[in-house]
């Protein structure tokens, strides 16, 4: 397994990490429909930003991860959430409301 790229945060003069300075690295997307869907390509970065077009639930894990409505992390439509995926390689997503379809846009940050 390849080693993931760790973010290199710039440190301010007082010693605190400067926020929101990561650059876009890789873009992926998941088409969400019935059931749980996951990204097809392993993450190369530890930090991702996720933006869904419909309310959804997501779960981070390996190539077998499954998101379950009512149990996993909720992201409202068009809200962007930064997630630390750590050593995990995939994210699964499912529309919060059964029968909806949408897209989860994933931006890997470096």
Secondary structure in CASP SS format (residue, H / E / C, confidence):
PFRMAT SS
TARGET T0000
AUTHOR 0000-0000-0000
METHOD secondary structure of the structure
MODEL  1
X C 1.00
X C 1.00
X C 1.00
X C 1.00
X E 1.00
X C 1.00
X C 1.00
X C 1.00
X C 1.00
X C 1.00
X E 1.00
X C 1.00
X C 1.00
X C 1.00
X C 1.00
X C 1.00
X E 1.00
X C 1.00
X C 1.00
X C 1.00
X C 1.00
X C 1.00
X C 1.00
X E 1.00
X E 1.00
X E 1.00
X E 1.00
X E 1.00
X E 1.00
X E 1.00
X E 1.00
X E 1.00
X C 1.00
X C 1.00
X C 1.00
X C 1.00
X E 1.00
X E 1.00
X C 1.00
X C 1.00
X C 1.00
X C 1.00
X C 1.00
X C 1.00
X E 1.00
X C 1.00
X E 1.00
X E 1.00
X E 1.00
X E 1.00
X E 1.00
X E 1.00
X C 1.00
X C 1.00
X C 1.00
X E 1.00
X E 1.00
X E 1.00
X E 1.00
X E 1.00
X E 1.00
X C 1.00
X C 1.00
X C 1.00
X C 1.00
X C 1.00
X C 1.00
X C 1.00
X C 1.00
X C 1.00
X C 1.00
X C 1.00
X E 1.00
X E 1.00
X E 1.00
X C 1.00
X C 1.00
X C 1.00
X C 1.00
X E 1.00
X E 1.00
X E 1.00
X E 1.00
X E 1.00
X C 1.00
X C 1.00
X C 1.00
X C 1.00
X C 1.00
X E 1.00
X E 1.00
X E 1.00
X E 1.00
X E 1.00
X E 1.00
X C 1.00
X C 1.00
X C 1.00
X C 1.00
X C 1.00
X C 1.00
X E 1.00
X E 1.00
X E 1.00
X E 1.00
X E 1.00
X E 1.00
X E 1.00
X E 1.00
X C 1.00
END
